[in-house]
Amino acid sequence: MECCYSPTTNPSFSSFKFLDCESFSSTRFSRSRLSSPRLSNPFLKVNDRINPISHQHKIYYSRTYKKTIYAESRNQGWDFGRFVKTLYFFNGPPSPIKIFESLIASFSSPSASEAEKSMDASGIILVAGATGGVGRRVVDVLRKKGLPVRVLVRNKEKAEKMLGPDIDLVVGDITKASTLLPDYFKGVKKVINAVSVIVGPKEGDTPDRAKYSQGIKFFEPEIKGDSPEMVEYIGMQNLIKALKDNVGLRSGKLVFGFEDGSSRVLPWGALDDVVMGGVSESSFLIVPNGSETGGPTGLFKGIVSTANNGGFTSIRTKNFDVAENLCGYDGLELRVKGDGRRYKLIVRTSRDWDTVGYTIGFDTVKDQWQSIRLAFSSLRPIFRAKTVVDALAFDPSQIISLQACFPNFSSFILMFSKFEYDGKLNPTFVEGPFELPVSSIRAYIADPITPRLVHVGSAGVTRPERPGLDLSKQPPAVRLNKELGSILTFKLKGEDLIRESGIPYTIVRPCALTEEPAGADLIFDQGDNITGKISREEVARICVAALESPYACDKTFEVKCVVPFSEQYTVDPENPPPEKDYDVYFQSLKDGITGKEMLERTPVSV
Ligand SMILES: NC(=O)c1ccc[n+]([C@@H]2O[C@H](COP(=O)([O-])OP(=O)(O)OC[C@H]3O[C@@H](n4cnc5c(N)ncnc54)[C@H](OP(=O)(O)O)[C@@H]3O)[C@@H](O)[C@H]2O)c1
């Protein structure tokens, strides 16, 4: 709540301070001052007629709060009806006891750090297929770098045995959409997908696929378990559907507003200084043709006054039924028509009324439509108008509401206020009418964009159908594509889903995978032409490096090492080669090359 009273920690209520209310935050009132006869109008006074349980200026609302609240004012009538309406909008049907209990509960709420319980889990990297040959090495590389990892696996016991009992683990099967629960993606910002249809030797193998570690010998392969279509295509569809809602889209996510045929409205309500006895008043409405393009826009407008010690207006969304997960994004972009004033956006990640609001001020330019980017990293945890030094980090996966003075992922608030925080004043504040058209609020991914999904595919995916190819010179998977349930065809279809998804991606297509160590010189190529081998450990390192490289974003490439099949690559454990700067390779990559260009080329008739 922007503004309300709180008893101090002194249980005798010998002094009071205002809660979270910028205007009053630093004001302290002694008991004697509060009840001074010199104060002609009460700031917040509940009279006997409206509350049946009040008696002789003493009100017995709860066991913890028993005094009438008074404060000084600039002598203007207070609109009790609007006060009740405000509480009704945010708290439901107006039971007087409920209203005052909710108010009083906020007076006596715990400290900010106790009140705020959201988890700080942003930035987790989810590894799908973490029990596979590449996947488990990806986990290893991430852990060595100290990065937060979660794994998505089919078999918990197998995963714990392989990765240790302390691994952050979720159980799911990508072929079954219902097993990919939204909770799995909370706090996840990036994903490495090393899931693959299982191919094993026809003659059998040990459960840990020992034959793949025996060096260069050809085993007649067959599909084990789910078909390539199920894993590589249907499974990819399911995974992408789950990720789209969670890891972020290149074009961002509309949180509120109207854009190119799409729209999203939020349950905004006014939350003005009336809740503390002030007389400022605001509203939020949709103007059908008020946007810069003549389309609809939201309009935050009102009249702000410092009478009765007030000085702020805001609009706040009701708490969202399901917390808005914006973990995949870096901030919120507001499209507003400025009026030269400074406003605030507050985002809340708790359902409680009186909690930390992650707050940021923004300046507007008079009479100009402008896009204002507010980075999550610059949100300041504010509680009762003061910065909370030890607040939990902002968790963009848990937005409950917005307030304009804007804030919550459980709610948002947009605000125009005389007060900033920590005792500072808004330099642009003037009393009187104001208007802020807001046509959209969009979550955005900051530039330079880096991949959100790194996928381990396979060299050769475009070759089975490629005209004029000498199959005898191709790897087994290309030659045996049909026998293996069209494995490469479905891998390509899965890749296409990624490229079309709008999720910033990298597709790494290794040549034949080996159990050799990383370290050999590499060849990166595009167009799906090369053959050769590469170490699984090296592929894992490439995947992790791609996560942070803008050069790797939206690229598809093949990779192998320079060492021929006939030669075993080894390293001296005492003197291992230095880790590569993979950006050098990523920088050579081009957009839009997949090898499908060859399939689309029509043969020249002779
Ligand atoms: N082998 C090669 O020479 C070669 C060459 C080029 C490219 N590639 C490609 O490189 C990639 C990685 O290879 P790899 O050797 O690491 O593969 P892998 O060892 O076979 O690992 C596959 C992983 O996917 C998981 N998985 C399979 N189906 C799943 C499902 N429905 N839901 C969730 N997880 C599932 C497996 O889990 P379980 O442990 O539960 O089975 C396993 O963790 C694959 O796409 C492969 O096709 C391989």
The ligand as a Tripos MOL2 file, in Angstrom:
@<TRIPOS>MOLECULE
LIG
   48    52     1     0     0
SMALL
NO_CHARGES

@<TRIPOS>ATOM
      1 N1         26.2340  -39.6950  -31.5010 N.am      1 LIG1
      2 C1         26.7490  -38.9490  -32.4170 C.2       1 LIG1
      3 O1         27.7820  -39.2670  -33.0320 O.2       1 LIG1
      4 C2         26.0870  -37.6430  -32.7570 C.ar      1 LIG1
      5 C3         26.5420  -36.9240  -33.8340 C.ar      1 LIG1
      6 C4         25.9850  -35.6800  -34.0980 C.ar      1 LIG1
      7 C5         24.9770  -35.2040  -33.3180 C.ar      1 LIG1
      8 N2         24.5040  -35.9480  -32.2780 N.ar      1 LIG1
      9 C6         23.4270  -35.3980  -31.4830 C.3       1 LIG1
     10 O2         23.9500  -34.7800  -30.3310 O.3       1 LIG1
     11 C7         22.9240  -34.7120  -29.3590 C.3       1 LIG1
     12 C8         23.4570  -35.1340  -28.0000 C.3       1 LIG1
     13 O3         23.9330  -36.4520  -28.0870 O.3       1 LIG1
     14 P1         24.1800  -37.3390  -26.7910 P.3       1 LIG1
     15 O4         25.1590  -38.3630  -27.1480 O.co2     1 LIG1
     16 O5         24.4310  -36.4780  -25.6420 O.co2     1 LIG1
     17 O6         22.7300  -37.9900  -26.6190 O.3       1 LIG1
     18 P2         22.2870  -39.0590  -25.5390 P.3       1 LIG1
     19 O7         23.4550  -39.4600  -24.7230 O.co2     1 LIG1
     20 O8         21.5140  -40.1020  -26.2430 O.co2     1 LIG1
     21 O9         21.3160  -38.2300  -24.5760 O.3       1 LIG1
     22 C9         19.9810  -38.0130  -24.8780 C.3       1 LIG1
     23 C10        19.3320  -37.3760  -23.6700 C.3       1 LIG1
     24 O10        17.9870  -37.0760  -23.9960 O.3       1 LIG1
     25 C11        17.1780  -37.5670  -22.9390 C.3       1 LIG1
     26 N3         15.8370  -37.8550  -23.4580 N.ar      1 LIG1
     27 C12        15.5070  -38.7080  -24.4410 C.ar      1 LIG1
     28 N4         14.1750  -38.6720  -24.6370 N.ar      1 LIG1
     29 C13        13.6830  -37.7840  -23.7560 C.ar      1 LIG1
     30 C14        12.3900  -37.3140  -23.4540 C.ar      1 LIG1
     31 N5         11.3230  -37.7710  -24.1300 N.pl3     1 LIG1
     32 N6         12.2180  -36.3690  -22.4990 N.ar      1 LIG1
     33 C15        13.2950  -35.9120  -21.8100 C.ar      1 LIG1
     34 N7         14.5410  -36.3230  -22.0390 N.ar      1 LIG1
     35 C16        14.7350  -37.2570  -22.9970 C.ar      1 LIG1
     36 C17        17.8640  -38.7900  -22.4430 C.3       1 LIG1
     37 O11        17.3670  -39.1240  -21.1760 O.3       1 LIG1
     38 P3         17.5350  -40.6070  -20.5440 P.3       1 LIG1
     39 O12        18.8670  -40.5740  -19.8650 O.co2     1 LIG1
     40 O13        16.4020  -40.7030  -19.5930 O.co2     1 LIG1
     41 O14        17.4700  -41.5680  -21.6670 O.co2     1 LIG1
     42 C18        19.2940  -38.2920  -22.4500 C.3       1 LIG1
     43 O15        19.5130  -37.5160  -21.3150 O.3       1 LIG1
     44 C19        21.8000  -35.5570  -29.8570 C.3       1 LIG1
     45 O16        20.8090  -34.7380  -30.4440 O.3       1 LIG1
     46 C20        22.4420  -36.3800  -30.9430 C.3       1 LIG1
     47 O17        21.5190  -36.7770  -31.9360 O.3       1 LIG1
     48 C21        25.0520  -37.1580  -31.9820 C.ar      1 LIG1
@<TRIPOS>BOND
     1     1     2 1
     2     2     3 2
     3     2     4 1
     4     4     5 ar
     5     4    48 ar
     6     5     6 ar
     7     6     7 ar
     8     7     8 ar
     9     8     9 1
    10     8    48 ar
    11     9    10 1
    12     9    46 1
    13    10    11 1
    14    11    12 1
    15    11    44 1
    16    12    13 1
    17    13    14 1
    18    14    15 2
    19    14    16 1
    20    14    17 1
    21    17    18 1
    22    18    19 2
    23    18    20 1
    24    18    21 1
    25    21    22 1
    26    22    23 1
    27    23    24 1
    28    23    42 1
    29    24    25 1
    30    25    26 1
    31    25    36 1
    32    26    27 ar
    33    26    35 ar
    34    27    28 ar
    35    28    29 ar
    36    29    30 ar
    37    29    35 ar
    38    30    31 1
    39    30    32 ar
    40    32    33 ar
    41    33    34 ar
    42    34    35 ar
    43    36    37 1
    44    36    42 1
    45    37    38 1
    46    38    39 2
    47    38    40 1
    48    38    41 1
    49    42    43 1
    50    44    45 1
    51    44    46 1
    52    46    47 1
@<TRIPOS>SUBSTRUCTURE
     1 LIG1         1 GROUP 0 **** ****
